[in-house]
């Protein structure tokens, strides 16, 4: 391996949004993450409450208008 071309590794503490902290090695001096293994639903088996209420209805409403407009335009032309 060539010398003086590899980045320097540091022992860093990773801070998660859930409050969990753990040590690892990285080229960065500090790491902050939103989701870690302690709070990720896949690893914990618990579903986190997400604000998804109304997204399907919003999608259907948004694209129902686009489909209805050309249909209404065809009836006025005929």
C-alpha positions as CSV (number, residue, x, y, z in Angstrom):
1,X,0.0,0.0,0.0
2,X,1.1,3.5,-0.7
3,X,2.0,5.7,2.2
4,X,0.4,9.1,3.0
5,X,-2.6,8.6,0.7
6,X,-5.1,7.1,3.2
7,X,-7.3,9.2,5.4
8,X,-6.7,9.3,9.1
9,X,-9.2,7.3,11.2
10,X,-10.5,8.8,14.5
11,X,-12.3,7.2,17.4
12,X,-15.7,9.1,17.4
13,X,-18.8,9.0,19.4
14,X,-22.0,8.6,17.3
15,X,-25.0,10.6,18.6
16,X,-28.5,9.4,17.6
17,X,-31.7,11.5,17.7
18,X,-33.2,8.9,20.2
19,X,-30.4,9.7,22.7
20,X,-28.3,6.6,22.1
21,X,-24.5,7.1,21.9
22,X,-21.9,4.6,20.8
23,X,-18.3,4.6,19.8
24,X,-16.9,3.7,16.3
25,X,-14.1,4.7,14.0
26,X,-14.5,7.2,11.2
27,X,-12.6,9.8,9.0
28,X,-15.0,12.5,10.4
29,X,-14.5,14.0,13.9
30,X,-18.1,13.7,14.9
31,X,-21.2,11.8,13.7
32,X,-24.9,12.6,14.3
33,X,-27.6,10.2,12.9
34,X,-31.4,10.2,12.9
35,X,-31.9,6.5,13.3
36,X,-29.7,3.8,14.9
37,X,-30.0,0.1,15.6
38,X,-31.5,0.9,19.1
39,X,-34.5,2.8,17.7
40,X,-34.9,1.5,14.1
41,X,-38.2,-0.4,13.7
42,X,-36.6,-3.3,11.8
43,X,-34.2,-4.1,14.7
44,X,-36.6,-3.3,17.6
45,X,-39.7,-4.9,16.1
46,X,-41.7,-1.9,17.2
47,X,-43.5,0.4,14.7
48,X,-42.8,4.0,15.3
49,X,-45.7,6.4,15.0
50,X,-45.4,8.2,11.7
51,X,-47.5,11.1,10.5
52,X,-48.9,9.4,7.4
53,X,-52.6,10.2,8.0
54,X,-54.3,11.4,4.8
55,X,-51.5,10.8,2.3
56,X,-53.5,8.3,0.3
57,X,-56.5,10.5,0.2
58,X,-54.3,13.5,-0.7
59,X,-52.8,11.5,-3.6
60,X,-56.2,10.3,-4.9
61,X,-57.6,13.8,-4.7
62,X,-54.6,15.3,-6.5
63,X,-54.7,12.9,-9.4
64,X,-58.5,12.5,-9.6
65,X,-58.7,16.2,-10.6
66,X,-56.2,15.7,-13.4
67,X,-58.2,12.8,-14.8
68,X,-61.6,14.6,-14.4
69,X,-60.4,17.8,-16.2
70,X,-59.7,16.2,-19.6
71,X,-63.0,14.2,-19.4
72,X,-64.9,17.4,-18.7
73,X,-63.1,19.2,-21.6
74,X,-64.1,16.4,-24.0
75,X,-67.7,16.6,-23.1
76,X,-67.8,20.4,-23.7
77,X,-66.2,20.1,-27.1
78,X,-68.7,17.5,-28.4
